[in-house]
Amino acid sequence: MFFFGFSSGLPLLLVFSTLSYWMRDVGVSLTTIGLFAIARSPYSLKFLWAPLIDRLPIPGLTTRFGRRRGWALLTQVCLMAAIVALGSTDPTVTPTLTAFFALIVAFCSASQDIVIDAYRVDLLSDEEQGAGAAMAVQGYRIGLLIAGGGAIGLHAALDWSVVYVVMAACIIVGMIAVLVTPEPPQPDEPEIVGSASRGRVRQFFQTAVIAPFADFMKRPGWLAILVFIMLYKLGDAYLGAMANPFYVDMGFTDLEVASISKGFGLGATIIGALIGGAVVYRLGIIRALLVCGCLAALSNLVFVAQAYVGHSVPMLIVTIASENIAGAMSITAFVAYMSSLCNLAYTATQYALLTSFMAAARDLLSASSGWLAETAGWIGFFLFTTAIALPGLILLVWMTRRFRPDPDPQSSPAPTV
């Protein structure tokens, strides 16, 4: 689970904050950087092709490795090639080409996420979902650190094109994890491939597309659940889009950002994920969501202090450590919650639907982050990121009073409250 999470987290920052750091470092405006969030739209739309990945075999690969492992290996190979291509562009000379390859990386990464998320949920028993989420989040956050602080540190000695080649090579870790992990058992389902008849096509559409969404919509408050998922990490979405450009504007060097991110950030991430897993176990998923969400929102205020202080390495240590601990705690509870919502018969499609709504906040709603930072200034911007986290927490409280926002125990019996 750790290495699955690592492979899933690594590509994100290469089209997110690391790309933002690169662009700001070469003089691209904050508004343009913010608009690059649109290139990450595949993360928000992956539920559209998740049914295909959830059901269709890949000739040759599926027979040899199984459906989940075959798709995982294919997406990882494509992802490596796309990352190398992105690193070969120049955002100041050919910004359109940079945006195009960022879009391709996001598509391949989102497709990998569909497989890996389903793989994890399928492999783990009901009782293991919380612990599995904690391990996956640890790997995910470390993947973020490698693609964030690690990539920025490498840039102190290497060109960005070489840095992206190194990052692409790191995907091999995920490929090895797929190769050494057994194919999870699949629930019984009608055979729907191998025929092009109209009846077969209709059967495929019903089984792979309609049934997963219809099953999810049977839940009480399903629409509120989707809105909550979109709002819960909205504050972090705005913060994450502008954190690295903020470090550049504060005058921090590549080595300062990289060393603190890899050192204090790595330790803080591991601690936060472990604490998050423990909080989920002791309090249940719903209470853990509330506690960890409040801490994550409050951690954004540390950036206000950093903006007041300016270039201060000790303050940067506090800022990055606080954000990573609180962020790892909240995402651990969040992943456990979304995993528990999935019916095992439709894991890939339903989990892709949930994470698509989460990504919509990060990749579409946060497109205005650069404009907001330029307009309101850094202090006003970070105060906004704290305030924008409150609607999700308020909705969670309302949901617990109106109805239980946890899954039907027969569909997914992970503990919630």
VMD Tcl script that draws the C-alpha trace (Angstrom):
set ca {
  {0.00 0.00 0.00}
  {2.88 2.35 0.79}
  {4.44 2.01 -2.66}
  {1.06 2.24 -4.39}
  {0.55 5.54 -2.62}
  {4.06 6.68 -3.57}
  {3.46 5.99 -7.26}
  {0.12 7.80 -7.09}
  {1.44 10.89 -5.30}
  {4.64 11.43 -7.26}
  {3.16 12.70 -10.58}
  {0.73 15.17 -9.02}
  {3.23 17.84 -8.02}
  {4.98 17.59 -11.37}
  {1.89 19.28 -12.85}
  {1.03 21.16 -9.66}
  {3.30 22.98 -7.21}
  {6.65 21.88 -8.67}
  {5.54 23.07 -12.10}
  {4.31 26.27 -10.43}
  {7.72 26.73 -8.77}
  {9.48 26.19 -12.11}
  {7.21 28.69 -13.86}
  {7.50 31.34 -11.13}
  {11.27 30.86 -11.04}
  {11.49 31.76 -14.74}
  {9.18 34.77 -14.37}
  {5.71 33.52 -15.33}
  {2.91 35.57 -13.71}
  {0.87 34.24 -10.78}
  {-2.35 34.57 -12.78}
  {-0.97 32.38 -15.57}
  {0.32 29.86 -13.04}
  {-3.13 29.69 -11.46}
  {-4.79 29.12 -14.82}
  {-2.54 26.11 -15.40}
  {-4.82 24.34 -12.93}
  {-7.12 23.72 -15.90}
  {-4.45 21.41 -17.37}
  {-5.06 19.15 -14.37}
  {-8.73 18.70 -15.29}
  {-8.33 14.93 -15.99}
  {-8.15 14.40 -12.23}
  {-11.64 15.89 -12.02}
  {-13.04 14.01 -15.01}
  {-11.53 10.56 -14.53}
  {-14.89 9.06 -13.56}
  {-15.80 9.34 -17.25}
  {-13.34 6.63 -18.34}
  {-13.14 4.75 -15.03}
  {-15.83 2.25 -16.17}
  {-13.60 1.21 -19.06}
  {-10.62 0.62 -16.77}
  {-12.89 -1.14 -14.27}
  {-14.21 -3.63 -16.82}
  {-12.24 -3.87 -20.07}
  {-9.23 -6.19 -20.44}
  {-6.01 -5.22 -22.21}
  {-4.95 -7.78 -24.83}
  {-1.82 -9.56 -23.66}
  {-1.40 -7.70 -20.36}
  {-4.65 -8.81 -18.74}
  {-4.04 -12.46 -19.62}
  {-0.55 -12.38 -18.15}
  {-0.91 -10.05 -15.17}
  {-4.64 -9.75 -14.47}
  {-7.02 -6.85 -15.03}
  {-5.87 -4.52 -12.23}
  {-2.16 -5.18 -12.67}
  {-2.33 -4.99 -16.47}
  {-3.96 -1.58 -16.42}
  {-1.57 -0.36 -13.71}
  {1.52 -1.29 -15.73}
  {0.15 0.28 -18.93}
  {-0.68 3.59 -17.26}
  {2.70 3.70 -15.51}
  {4.66 3.23 -18.75}
  {2.63 5.98 -20.45}
  {3.07 8.21 -17.41}
  {6.85 7.92 -17.49}
  {6.96 8.95 -21.16}
  {4.63 11.91 -20.56}
  {6.70 13.22 -17.61}
  {9.86 13.17 -19.72}
  {8.05 15.05 -22.50}
  {6.77 17.70 -20.06}
  {10.27 18.31 -18.73}
  {11.59 18.91 -22.24}
  {9.36 21.99 -22.77}
  {10.06 25.65 -21.94}
  {7.09 27.41 -20.26}
  {8.42 30.86 -21.18}
  {8.84 30.06 -24.90}
  {6.16 27.43 -25.57}
  {3.62 27.70 -22.73}
  {0.95 26.01 -24.85}
  {3.16 22.95 -25.35}
  {3.92 22.89 -21.63}
  {0.20 22.99 -20.87}
  {-0.46 20.21 -23.41}
  {2.06 17.81 -21.90}
  {0.90 18.76 -18.39}
  {-2.57 17.69 -19.54}
  {-1.18 14.36 -20.83}
  {0.68 13.73 -17.56}
  {-2.50 14.50 -15.62}
  {-4.51 12.10 -17.80}
  {-2.01 9.25 -17.36}
  {-1.69 9.97 -13.64}
  {-5.46 10.08 -13.15}
  {-5.78 6.78 -15.01}
  {-3.13 5.24 -12.77}
  {-5.04 6.53 -9.73}
  {-8.21 4.79 -10.92}
  {-6.40 1.45 -11.01}
  {-4.35 1.87 -7.84}
  {-7.29 3.07 -5.74}
  {-9.41 0.13 -6.88}
  {-6.47 -2.23 -6.39}
  {-6.04 -1.07 -2.78}
  {-9.73 -1.30 -1.89}
  {-10.03 -4.74 -3.51}
  {-6.98 -6.15 -1.73}
  {-7.83 -5.05 1.81}
  {-10.43 -6.54 4.09}
  {-13.07 -4.35 5.72}
  {-11.08 -4.14 8.96}
  {-7.88 -3.19 7.12}
  {-9.21 -0.15 5.25}
  {-8.20 2.41 7.91}
  {-4.68 1.04 8.32}
  {-4.36 0.62 4.57}
  {-5.38 4.23 4.03}
  {-2.73 5.36 6.54}
  {-0.01 3.40 4.72}
  {-1.18 4.64 1.31}
  {-1.22 8.23 2.55}
  {2.31 7.89 3.94}
  {3.51 6.70 0.55}
  {1.43 9.34 -1.22}
  {2.80 12.18 0.86}
  {6.38 10.95 0.48}
  {5.80 10.79 -3.26}
  {4.69 14.42 -3.03}
  {7.84 15.31 -1.11}
  {10.11 13.61 -3.64}
  {8.37 15.38 -6.53}
  {8.31 18.62 -4.54}
  {11.34 19.22 -2.34}
  {13.35 16.51 -4.05}
  {12.80 17.92 -7.53}
  {13.51 21.48 -6.42}
  {16.70 20.33 -4.68}
  {17.87 18.54 -7.81}
  {17.26 21.71 -9.81}
  {19.99 23.41 -7.80}
  {22.44 21.25 -9.77}
  {20.48 20.00 -12.78}
  {18.35 21.42 -15.58}
  {14.59 20.98 -15.24}
  {14.55 18.54 -18.17}
  {16.95 16.22 -16.34}
  {15.00 16.62 -13.10}
  {11.83 15.43 -14.82}
  {13.68 12.42 -16.27}
  {14.73 11.47 -12.73}
  {11.15 11.88 -11.52}
  {9.89 9.69 -14.36}
  {12.35 6.98 -13.35}
  {10.89 6.99 -9.83}
  {7.64 5.56 -11.24}
  {9.56 2.28 -11.56}
  {9.02 1.89 -7.80}
  {5.29 1.65 -8.42}
  {5.78 -0.80 -11.27}
  {7.81 -3.11 -9.03}
  {5.09 -2.90 -6.37}
  {2.50 -3.96 -8.95}
  {4.64 -6.86 -10.16}
  {5.22 -8.30 -6.68}
  {1.63 -7.86 -5.46}
  {-0.95 -10.52 -6.38}
  {-3.96 -9.70 -8.50}
  {-6.93 -9.14 -6.16}
  {-9.93 -11.46 -6.50}
  {-12.71 -10.00 -8.61}
  {-16.42 -10.32 -7.81}
  {-18.49 -12.50 -10.09}
  {-19.79 -10.52 -13.04}
  {-21.15 -11.19 -16.52}
  {-18.59 -11.64 -19.26}
  {-19.03 -8.58 -21.43}
  {-16.05 -8.52 -23.74}
  {-15.23 -10.30 -26.93}
  {-18.43 -9.43 -28.79}
  {-19.48 -6.34 -30.70}
  {-23.18 -7.13 -30.81}
  {-25.66 -4.45 -29.81}
  {-26.85 -6.56 -26.89}
  {-23.33 -6.93 -25.56}
  {-22.67 -3.20 -25.87}
  {-25.89 -2.46 -23.99}
  {-24.96 -4.99 -21.32}
  {-21.52 -3.44 -20.95}
  {-22.95 0.07 -20.62}
  {-25.45 -1.11 -18.02}
  {-22.89 -3.07 -15.99}
  {-19.89 -0.77 -16.24}
  {-21.46 2.69 -16.35}
  {-25.05 2.78 -15.11}
  {-24.87 0.25 -12.28}
  {-21.98 1.85 -10.30}
  {-23.58 5.30 -10.31}
  {-27.07 3.95 -9.63}
  {-25.71 1.96 -6.69}
  {-24.05 5.05 -5.21}
  {-27.18 7.17 -5.67}
  {-29.13 4.76 -3.46}
  {-27.32 6.16 -0.42}
  {-29.20 8.66 1.75}
  {-27.73 12.10 1.16}
  {-25.55 11.02 -1.77}
  {-25.61 14.51 -3.28}
  {-24.54 16.10 0.00}
  {-21.71 13.55 0.21}
  {-20.41 14.62 -3.21}
  {-20.59 18.32 -2.30}
  {-18.79 17.61 0.98}
  {-16.02 15.74 -0.83}
  {-15.54 18.71 -3.15}
  {-15.43 21.22 -0.28}
  {-13.46 19.35 2.39}
  {-9.97 20.01 0.94}
  {-10.78 23.29 -0.82}
  {-8.59 25.37 1.51}
  {-5.64 23.07 0.89}
  {-6.33 23.24 -2.85}
  {-5.89 27.02 -2.91}
  {-2.87 26.84 -0.60}
  {-1.15 24.07 -2.53}
  {-1.44 25.90 -5.84}
  {0.47 28.94 -4.56}
  {2.77 27.60 -1.80}
  {5.86 27.23 -3.98}
  {5.44 30.58 -5.79}
  {5.10 32.07 -2.29}
  {8.45 30.57 -1.27}
  {10.04 32.07 -4.39}
  {8.60 35.51 -3.60}
  {9.87 35.26 -0.01}
  {13.40 34.81 -1.36}
  {14.02 31.19 -0.34}
  {16.58 29.32 -2.43}
  {16.08 25.95 -4.10}
  {18.25 24.25 -1.48}
  {16.43 25.88 1.44}
  {13.01 24.79 0.22}
  {14.24 21.33 -0.78}
  {16.16 20.55 2.40}
  {13.37 21.63 4.71}
  {10.71 19.85 2.65}
  {12.69 16.60 2.52}
  {13.90 16.74 6.11}
  {11.27 18.26 8.36}
  {8.53 17.77 5.78}
  {9.18 14.04 5.43}
  {9.22 13.45 9.18}
  {6.12 15.58 9.66}
  {4.28 13.67 6.93}
  {5.03 10.28 8.48}
  {4.00 11.52 11.91}
  {0.82 13.10 10.55}
  {-0.24 9.96 8.68}
  {0.35 7.78 11.76}
  {-1.58 10.19 13.97}
  {-4.36 10.36 11.38}
  {-4.64 6.56 11.29}
  {-4.76 6.45 15.08}
  {-7.42 9.17 15.20}
  {-9.56 7.26 12.69}
  {-9.20 4.09 14.76}
  {-10.04 5.78 18.07}
  {-12.72 8.25 17.00}
  {-14.17 6.68 13.87}
  {-14.03 8.17 10.40}
  {-16.65 10.92 10.79}
  {-15.27 12.41 14.00}
  {-11.75 12.07 12.61}
  {-12.80 14.04 9.52}
  {-14.01 16.89 11.71}
  {-11.00 16.99 14.04}
  {-8.39 16.63 11.30}
  {-10.21 19.05 9.01}
  {-10.19 21.76 11.69}
  {-6.47 21.27 12.28}
  {-5.75 21.44 8.54}
  {-7.66 24.71 8.23}
  {-5.85 26.23 11.21}
  {-2.47 25.18 9.83}
  {-3.00 27.57 6.91}
  {-2.72 30.45 9.37}
  {0.94 29.58 9.90}
  {1.52 30.84 6.36}
  {0.16 34.21 7.48}
  {2.91 34.34 10.09}
  {5.45 33.34 7.45}
  {4.27 36.17 5.21}
  {4.71 38.64 8.10}
  {8.18 37.35 8.96}
  {9.39 37.00 5.38}
  {12.62 35.14 4.66}
  {13.20 33.14 7.86}
  {14.42 29.55 7.70}
  {13.31 28.66 11.28}
  {9.82 29.98 10.51}
  {9.80 28.02 7.25}
  {10.54 24.85 9.23}
  {7.52 25.54 11.44}
  {5.35 26.36 8.43}
  {6.18 23.24 6.42}
  {6.07 20.92 9.44}
  {2.68 22.26 10.55}
  {1.16 21.99 7.08}
  {2.49 18.48 6.49}
  {1.35 17.08 9.84}
  {-2.15 18.54 9.59}
  {-2.42 17.76 5.88}
  {-1.40 14.12 6.34}
  {-3.87 13.72 9.19}
  {-6.78 15.12 7.21}
  {-6.05 13.20 4.01}
  {-5.72 9.94 5.97}
  {-9.20 10.38 7.41}
  {-10.49 11.52 4.01}
  {-9.09 8.52 2.12}
  {-10.50 6.13 4.73}
  {-13.90 7.82 4.34}
  {-13.96 7.64 0.55}
  {-12.73 4.03 0.60}
  {-15.51 3.07 2.96}
  {-18.12 4.52 0.60}
  {-17.28 2.13 -2.25}
  {-19.19 -1.02 -3.09}
  {-16.57 -3.66 -3.87}
  {-18.46 -4.64 -7.03}
  {-17.79 -1.19 -8.53}
  {-14.62 -0.09 -6.76}
  {-12.77 1.67 -9.58}
  {-15.75 3.59 -10.93}
  {-17.15 4.70 -7.57}
  {-13.79 5.68 -6.09}
  {-12.96 7.57 -9.30}
  {-16.26 9.45 -8.96}
  {-15.42 10.47 -5.39}
  {-11.85 11.51 -6.09}
  {-13.00 13.40 -9.19}
  {-15.13 15.64 -7.00}
  {-12.17 16.10 -4.66}
  {-9.94 16.99 -7.61}
  {-12.51 19.45 -8.96}
  {-11.75 21.74 -6.02}
  {-8.00 21.38 -6.47}
  {-7.82 21.64 -10.24}
  {-10.79 23.76 -11.33}
  {-12.06 25.91 -8.47}
  {-8.50 26.81 -7.44}
  {-7.68 28.16 -10.92}
  {-8.38 31.62 -9.49}
  {-5.68 31.20 -6.81}
  {-3.01 33.11 -8.75}
  {-5.31 36.04 -9.46}
  {-6.40 36.09 -5.82}
  {-2.81 36.09 -4.54}
  {-1.88 38.97 -6.83}
  {-5.01 40.94 -5.90}
  {-5.25 40.34 -2.13}
  {-1.56 39.92 -1.34}
  {-0.10 36.91 0.42}
  {-1.57 37.61 3.87}
  {-5.08 38.14 2.52}
  {-4.70 35.06 0.35}
  {-3.77 32.76 3.24}
  {-6.58 34.13 5.40}
  {-8.93 33.28 2.53}
  {-7.59 29.69 2.35}
  {-8.48 29.26 6.02}
  {-11.97 30.71 5.62}
  {-12.77 28.67 2.49}
  {-12.19 25.45 4.44}
  {-15.10 26.21 6.80}
  {-18.06 25.41 4.48}
  {-16.96 21.78 4.17}
  {-16.69 21.39 7.94}
  {-20.07 23.04 8.47}
  {-21.62 20.71 5.89}
  {-20.10 17.70 7.68}
  {-21.72 18.77 10.97}
  {-25.05 19.27 9.19}
  {-24.78 15.84 7.56}
  {-24.18 14.10 10.88}
  {-27.33 15.71 12.27}
  {-29.52 15.22 9.20}
  {-28.48 11.67 8.37}
  {-25.51 9.40 8.80}
  {-23.10 10.32 5.98}
  {-21.37 6.96 6.20}
  {-21.88 4.00 3.88}
  {-24.39 1.23 4.02}
  {-22.58 -1.39 6.10}
  {-23.54 -4.09 3.62}
  {-21.84 -2.23 0.80}
  {-18.68 -1.37 2.68}
  {-18.46 -2.11 6.37}
  {-15.50 0.01 7.35}
  {-16.18 1.62 10.75}
  {-17.29 5.22 10.74}
  {-18.45 6.50 14.10}
}
mol new
graphics top color blue
foreach p $ca { graphics top sphere $p radius 0.5 }
foreach p [lrange $ca 0 end-1] q [lrange $ca 1 end] { graphics top cylinder $p $q radius 0.2 }
display resetview
